[in-house]
Structures are given as structure tokens and as C-alpha cells.
């Protein structure tokens, strides 16, 4: 039976999601070899590798705080002669940062990559009571 929908619980303990999701009836003119993310200090470094790019338009890096509602962070053109790409997100959110790639060919067909989760610590909040405090 063909898969018609996929439901992902972003709050589950499993942080590995399905690999590449290709909509029925669409084949993109590139092969995504890998898509990874790593924390680099206070930033997120996203890297991906491709093969067999032909008639490809661009990548859009998508970001989400909840793993459901994604927004575009940057649009990166695809080059037939380039196979390694990277982007550093300097505006990470406290807590969960979900990333995925939207890959768009020249005909406008789109495919989404796997989803990556990077977690950044939240700053601690301290309450002093009563206010004003004594001693």
C-alpha cells in the first residue's frame, strides 16, 4: 500500500525521523547524500552533500521551534558543479531547533529532507522572594 500521510510527534523521545520524504509522483534531479547538523558554540552548523544534480534550482533551509510549523531561514542556489553545502545559523532559539531542507528543481517540484533536531540550553531564571529581600 502506498504511504499517503506521515504523523510525527515532535515531543517524543526519538529524535531520528524518517529519511528523505519524496511526494508521490515526483523525482527530484539530485540525490541528497547526507544532511547533518552540529552545535558550534552558540551557533548551529548545517551541512549537506549532494550527487547527480541536474536541472536543479535551489535549497531552502527551513527551521522550526516545534517541529511542525517551519519557516524559511535562507535560500541557497544549487550548482551542478558543487556537492558540498553549509550554512551557520547564528540566530538559534533557546530549546529545540528543528531543521530540514526544501529542495526545488527548475520545474518547481519540491522535496523535503529528513528533520534534524539541535537543542540549545535555556538560560536559568532565578526568583528572589520576598522582594525586596533581606539578609
Buried (B, 14 or more C-beta within 10 A) or exposed (E): EEEEEEEEEBEEEEBEBEEBBEEEEEEBBBEBEEBEBEBEEEBBBBBBBBEEBEEBBBBBBBBBBEBEEBEEBEEBEBEEEEBEBEBEBEEBBEEBBBBBBBBBBEEEBBBBBBBBBBEBEEEEEEEEEEEEEEE
